[in-house]
């Protein structure tokens, strides 16, 4: 976060989640082979918006190399109040 938004509680933030070594192994990543000198702490999972819509990605933070990219909710973090509304 930069200085202009650090004091603003309404500023958008992106929560980056840690990725475990077991999760990386399940994705076919061998850290020693594919990212020499890196640790599992160098990988994060978070949402991104691209030309194809919202995705949840796992990226190697020092190089921003995508390890995994899967489609997410159509509106990303926005949840409509009518989403779970069932009208009969």
C-alpha positions in Angstrom: 0.0 0.0 0.0 1.3 3.4 -0.8 1.3 6.5 1.5 -1.7 8.1 -0.2 -4.0 5.2 0.8 -2.5 4.0 4.1 -4.8 6.1 6.3 -7.9 5.6 4.2 -10.1 2.7 5.6 -12.1 2.7 2.3 -9.0 2.2 0.1 -9.0 -1.1 -1.9 -6.7 -3.7 -0.6 -5.6 -7.1 -1.9 -5.1 -9.9 0.6 -2.2 -12.1 -0.5 -2.4 -15.6 1.0 0.6 -17.8 1.7 1.0 -21.0 -0.4 2.4 -24.2 1.2 5.1 -26.4 -0.2 2.5 -29.2 -0.5 0.3 -27.0 -2.6 3.2 -26.1 -4.8 4.1 -29.8 -5.2 0.5 -30.5 -6.1 0.8 -27.9 -8.9 3.9 -29.7 -10.2 6.4 -27.1 -8.9 9.7 -28.3 -7.6 11.1 -25.1 -5.9 14.7 -26.2 -6.1 14.5 -27.0 -9.8 12.0 -24.4 -11.1 12.9 -21.4 -8.8 16.4 -22.0 -7.4 17.1 -20.0 -4.3 13.5 -19.4 -3.6 11.4 -20.6 -0.6 7.6 -21.3 -0.3 7.3 -17.8 1.3 8.1 -16.3 -2.1 4.8 -17.6 -3.5 1.4 -15.9 -2.9 -2.2 -16.5 -3.9 -4.5 -13.5 -4.7 -7.2 -12.3 -7.1 -6.4 -10.4 -10.3 -8.5 -8.7 -13.0 -7.3 -9.2 -16.6 -8.8 -8.9 -20.0 -10.4 -12.3 -19.5 -12.1 -11.4 -16.2 -11.3 -12.2 -12.6 -8.8 -15.0 -11.8 -7.2 -16.4 -8.6 -3.5 -16.7 -9.3 -0.5 -18.2 -7.5 2.6 -16.2 -8.4 6.3 -16.3 -7.6 6.6 -12.8 -6.1 10.2 -11.9 -7.0 9.6 -12.6 -10.7 5.7 -12.4 -10.9 5.8 -15.7 -12.8 2.3 -17.3 -12.7 2.3 -20.8 -11.3 -1.5 -21.2 -11.5 -4.3 -19.1 -12.9 -8.0 -20.2 -12.5 -11.2 -18.3 -13.3 -12.9 -16.7 -10.3 -16.3 -15.1 -9.7 -17.6 -13.1 -12.6 -17.6 -9.8 -10.5 -14.6 -10.7 -8.4 -14.8 -9.5 -4.9 -18.2 -7.8 -5.5 -21.1 -9.9 -4.2 -24.6 -9.0 -5.3 -27.3 -9.2 -2.6 -29.4 -11.2 -5.0 -26.8 -13.9 -5.5 -28.4 -16.4 -3.2 -31.9 -15.2 -3.5 -34.3 -18.0 -4.6 -37.7 -16.8 -5.8 -40.5 -19.3 -6.1 
